Amino acid sequence: MGKVAILLSCLLLAGCGTSKVGFCAVSKAFRPTPATIAAMSEREVNEMLAHNEKGARLCGWKA
């Protein structure tokens, strides 16, 4: 019974761990062509700009 309790405790604690991987490690700037931008909706362009602005702020991406 003690081994089961220890194993269960370890499994529960392992689920509380957090990953050190952040936005900058998994994201990159969107660099669409002029033709792609022309085909995008205003909402899509705004979302892309927000993504790139976040990357510039957090990761130092160049505009």
N, C-alpha and C positions, 0 to 999 in steps of 0.2 A: 504494500500500500504506500509506503514511503517513497519508493522509486517512481510510482505513478504520480504522486503529488509533486515531486521534484521535476519530472518531465513536463507535467502540465504547467508548472510555474515558468519553466524555461521557454516553453512555447508561447505563453502569454506575454512574457517580457520581450521576446523576439519580435512580436507583432507591434510593439511600441517604438521600435527603432525608426529613425528617420533617415532618409537618403541625403547625402551631401550634394547631390547633383541639383543644380539650380537652373534658372532660366538661361543664363549665359552658356551653360554647358550643352544645352539641348536645342537651342534656337539659333537661327541665323537671320540676317537681314533679307527682306524681300527686295529683289532688284528686277522688276518686270520691264519688259520692252515697252516702247511707246504704243505698239499695237495691242499689247495685253491691257495696258491701262485704258486705252480707248474702248475696249470691250467690257471693262468692269463696270459694275453699277457704282453709284455714289457711295452706298453702304460698304461695298467691298473695298473701295479706295480708302475710305475712312478707317476701316478695320486694319488695312495694311499699314497706313500711316501711323496709327496708334501702336501697332506692333513694333514698327521701326523706331518710333520715338521712345518706347519703353527700352528697346535694346540700346539706343544711344545713351539714355540716362543710366541704365544699370550696367551695361557692358562696354561702353565707350565706342560703340559702332559709329562710323563716320556717316554723315548725312549724304 
